Amino acid sequence: MLIAMLGGMGNVLAQEFPQVFEHRYGTTTLEARPERVVTLTFSGQDHYLAVGVTPVGTRDWYGNFPNAAWPWAQEALGDGQPVLFKDISYEQIAALEPDVIEGIGSGMTEEQYVELSKIAPTIAAEAQYTDYSTPWSVRARTVGRIVGEADKADAIVSALEQRFADVAASHPDWAELEAAVAFNVTEFGVYRSIDTRAQILGQLGFKTPAAIDAAGDEGAFWVPLSEEQMALIDTDLVVWIVGAGDPARIAAMPMREHLAAVEQGREVVADFLLSGAFSFATPLSLNYMLDRLVPLIEVAVDGDNSTVVETSAAAGLLD
């Protein structure tokens, strides 16, 4: 869907430079359109590929896919071969001779920003956002401006926002429901409303319970929980992010069986690929996510205990 849409954007006017970016560590000015981009954002490569740009260097978050391109990004990457890195290495980044370094969703510290700025103009997250809480739409539009494709990025974001709005309008009852996005990969926890995953459910109409937000430290995007605090996630919908973990860890939690959400089949397990699309939260991943997640949610909150959420059954949560 997105690739086809991009094909019709060939007549978009060229963006003018310089471009000025205000962020938490100051102001960065790009005097000209950069040719060599390094992204430190954990899902950064997707944003550039969406507007037709392949970074020379990209963060390899997780997944073990060639060139760090998950299935939804492979067509856009084509034969591109960015240099991959797990951590921020000044030497490795400098060797790439970047024209700009972007770290909107990287968690970079001010010390790292200062050092990276010695290599190339560096752009951090905007001041109003904490680490990893910049909305996907803001990230996408900022990347568009960085590479001189602001109009293209805006068109992509607008189309995707319309799809979210259409789904929400088709399910008006979801606006009356609360949802929790939880995980138990290496430890048990739940995401607060500032996290992009909770934001995405919010775009579908669901609300994050105030009790979840109140349980976390100010600025934190997730809350660690003990099993005794399991009731905190007993909402109208529970989405489990599996990531690269084992869903058996979820099924094995004894206190989970006491949740009304479990008794009434209101859990959705986001398996490996769906978790990745959810967590990446990019213009390339979100269409895949909506294709898969919306039908699962429809079953989970249909009010019929006899219907089965396919991914929850596959993960062993219904055994």
C-alpha positions in Angstrom: 0.0 0.0 0.0 2.6 2.5 1.0 5.0 1.7 -1.8 2.2 2.2 -4.4 1.3 5.5 -2.8 4.9 6.7 -3.0 4.9 6.0 -6.7 2.4 8.8 -7.2 4.5 11.5 -5.5 7.0 12.2 -8.2 5.9 15.8 -8.7 6.3 16.9 -5.1 8.2 20.2 -5.0 11.7 20.2 -3.8 12.1 21.4 -0.2 14.1 24.5 0.5 17.2 24.6 2.8 18.4 25.7 5.3 16.2 23.8 7.8 16.3 24.5 11.5 15.6 21.9 14.1 14.8 22.8 17.8 15.5 19.9 20.2 16.2 19.1 23.8 19.9 19.9 23.5 19.6 23.1 21.5 19.2 24.0 17.8 20.7 22.3 14.7 20.7 23.9 11.3 21.1 21.9 8.1 22.4 24.2 5.4 21.8 21.8 2.5 20.0 18.6 1.8 22.2 15.8 3.3 23.4 13.0 1.1 24.8 10.8 3.8 22.5 10.1 6.8 23.2 8.1 9.9 20.2 7.3 12.1 20.6 6.3 15.7 16.9 5.8 16.3 16.1 2.2 17.0 13.5 2.0 14.2 15.0 4.9 12.3 15.8 3.2 9.0 12.1 2.6 8.3 11.4 6.3 8.3 14.0 7.1 5.7 13.1 4.2 3.5 9.5 5.4 3.5 10.5 8.6 1.8 13.0 6.9 -0.6 16.2 7.5 1.3 18.6 4.7 2.5 20.8 5.8 5.4 24.5 5.0 5.2 24.4 3.8 8.8 21.5 2.5 10.9 20.8 1.1 14.3 20.2 -2.6 14.3 17.7 -3.0 17.1 16.6 -6.7 17.1 15.2 -9.3 14.8 18.3 -10.6 12.9 17.0 -9.6 9.5 19.5 -8.9 6.7 20.4 -5.2 6.7 18.1 -4.7 9.7 15.1 -4.6 7.3 12.0 -6.3 8.7 9.6 -7.8 6.1 7.6 -4.6 5.7 10.8 -2.6 4.9 12.5 -5.1 2.5 10.9 -3.9 -0.7 11.7 -0.2 0.1 15.3 -1.1 1.0 15.9 -3.0 -2.3 19.6 -3.7 -2.7 20.6 -1.1 -0.2 23.3 -2.1 2.4 23.5 0.3 5.3 26.3 -0.2 7.8 24.7 -1.6 11.0 25.6 -0.9 14.6 24.0 -1.9 17.9 25.5 0.8 20.1 26.6 4.4 19.6 30.2 4.2 18.5 31.8 7.6 17.7 34.6 6.0 15.6 32.2 3.9 13.5 29.9 6.8 12.9 32.7 9.2 12.0 34.1 6.7 9.5 30.8 6.9 7.6 31.4 10.6 7.0 27.8 11.6 7.6 26.2 14.9 6.6 23.7 14.6 9.5 23.2 12.3 12.5 19.6 11.8 13.7 18.8 10.3 17.0 15.1 11.3 17.7 14.3 7.9 19.2 17.8 6.8 20.4 17.8 7.9 24.0 21.1 9.8 23.4 22.5 11.7 26.3 23.7 15.3 26.2 27.2 14.1 26.5 26.7 11.9 23.4 25.1 14.7 21.6 28.1 17.0 22.2 30.5 14.3 20.9 28.3 13.4 17.9 28.0 17.1 17.0 31.8 17.2 16.5 31.3 14.7 13.7 28.2 16.1 11.9 25.1 18.2 12.7 23.1 16.1 15.1 19.4 16.1 15.8 17.9 14.9 19.1 14.3 14.5 20.3 12.2 17.6 20.8 12.3 19.0 24.3 8.6 18.2 25.0 9.2 14.5 24.6 10.9 12.0 26.9 13.1 9.2 25.6 11.2 7.0 23.2 7.9 8.9 23.5 8.1 11.0 20.3 4.9 10.1 18.4 5.5 8.2 15.2 3.9 11.0 13.1 6.3 13.5 14.6 9.3 11.3 13.9 8.2 10.7 10.3 7.6 14.3 9.5 10.9 15.3 11.1 12.8 12.8 9.1 11.1 14.1 6.0 12.4 17.6 6.7 15.9 16.3 7.4 16.2 14.7 4.0 14.3 17.4 2.0 11.2 15.3 1.6 8.8 17.1 3.9 5.8 17.1 1.6 6.2 13.4 0.8 6.5 12.6 4.5 3.4 14.7 5.3 1.4 12.9 2.6 2.4 9.5 4.0 1.6 10.5 7.5 -1.8 12.0 6.6 -2.8 8.9 4.7 -1.9 6.7 7.6 -3.6 8.9 10.1 -6.7 8.7 8.0 -6.6 5.0 8.1 -6.4 5.1 11.9 -9.3 7.5 12.0 -11.3 5.2 9.7 -10.7 2.2 11.9 -11.7 4.2 15.0 -14.9 5.5 13.3 -15.8 1.9 12.3 -15.5 0.9 16.0 -17.1 3.7 18.0 -17.4 1.4 21.1 -13.7 1.3 21.4 -13.7 4.9 22.6 -15.4 3.7 25.7 -12.8 1.0 26.5 -9.5 1.0 28.4 -6.5 -1.0 27.2 -3.2 -2.1 28.6 -0.1 -2.9 26.6 1.9 -5.3 28.7 5.0 -7.5 28.3 7.0 -10.3 30.1 10.1 -10.8 28.0 12.7 -10.6 30.7 10.6 -9.0 33.3 6.9 -8.1 33.7 5.7 -4.6 33.0 3.2 -2.3 31.3 3.6 0.7 29.0 2.4 4.1 30.1 0.3 6.4 27.8 3.4 8.3 26.6 4.8 5.2 25.0 4.3 4.9 21.3 2.5 1.5 21.6 -0.1 3.0 24.0 -0.3 6.0 21.7 -1.2 3.8 18.8 -4.0 2.1 20.7 -5.1 5.6 21.6 -5.4 6.4 17.9 -7.8 3.5 17.7 -9.9 4.9 20.5 -8.7 3.0 23.5 -7.6 4.8 26.7 -4.7 3.9 29.0 -6.0 3.6 32.6 -5.0 6.5 34.8 -3.7 4.0 37.4 -1.1 2.8 35.0 0.2 6.3 34.4 0.2 7.0 38.1 2.2 3.9 38.9 5.3 5.0 36.9 8.0 7.5 37.5 7.5 10.8 35.8 8.9 10.6 32.3 9.2 6.8 32.3 7.5 5.1 29.3 6.9 1.8 31.1 6.2 0.5 34.6 7.8 -2.6 36.1 5.3 -4.8 37.9 5.3 -7.7 40.3 2.8 -10.5 39.7 0.9 -9.2 42.8 0.2 -6.0 40.8 -1.3 -8.0 37.9 -4.7 -6.4 38.6 -3.3 -3.1 37.2 -3.6 -4.5 33.7 -7.0 -6.0 34.1 -8.6 -3.8 31.5 -11.1 -4.1 28.6 -8.3 -5.2 26.3 -4.8 -6.5 27.2 -2.2 -6.6 24.4 0.8 -8.7 25.2 4.1 -7.6 23.4 6.1 -10.8 23.0 9.0 -9.3 21.0 11.9 -11.8 20.8 10.8 -13.4 24.1 8.9 -16.6 24.8 5.1 -16.3 25.3 5.3 -19.2 27.6 6.5 -16.7 30.2 3.1 -15.1 30.0 1.1 -18.3 30.2 3.2 -19.4 33.2 2.2 -16.4 35.5 -0.1 -17.9 38.1 -1.8 -14.6 39.0 -2.8 -14.0 35.4 -5.6 -16.6 35.7 -7.4 -14.3 38.1 -7.9 -11.5 35.6 -11.3 -10.9 34.2 -9.7 -10.2 30.8 -8.3 -13.7 30.8 -11.6 -15.3 31.8 -13.5 -13.4 29.1 -10.9 -13.9 26.3 -9.9 -10.2 26.1 -6.2 -10.8 25.6 -4.3 -10.3 22.3 -0.8 -11.7 21.9 1.3 -9.7 19.5 3.6 -12.4 18.2 7.2 -11.8 17.0 6.3 -10.0 13.7 3.3 -8.1 15.1 5.2 -7.0 18.2 8.0 -5.8 15.9 5.6 -3.8 13.7 3.9 -2.4 16.9 7.2 -1.4 18.5 8.8 0.0 15.4 5.8 2.3 14.9 6.9 3.6 11.5 5.0 4.4 8.3 6.2 1.1 6.9 5.3 -1.1 9.9 2.0 0.4 10.9 0.0 -0.7 7.9 1.2 -4.2 8.5 0.3 -3.8 12.2 -3.2 -2.5 11.4 -3.8 -5.4 8.9 -3.1 -7.9 11.6 -4.0 -6.2 14.9 -7.5 -4.8 14.1 -9.1 -8.3 13.4 -7.6 -9.7 16.6 -8.9 -6.8 18.7 -12.4 -7.2 17.1 -12.5 -10.8 18.4 -11.1 -10.0 21.8 -13.6 -7.3 22.6 -16.7 -8.8 20.9 -18.3 -9.7 24.2 -18.5 -13.4 23.3 -16.4 -15.6 25.5 -16.5 -18.5 23.0 -14.7 -16.7 20.2 -10.9 -17.4 20.1 -8.2 -14.8 19.5 -5.9 -16.7 17.1 -2.6 -15.4 18.3 -3.5 -16.0 22.0 -4.3 -19.6 21.2 -1.1 -20.1 19.2 0.9 -18.7 22.1 -0.6 -21.2 24.6 -2.5 -18.7 26.6 -5.8 -20.6 26.2 -4.5 -24.0 27.2 
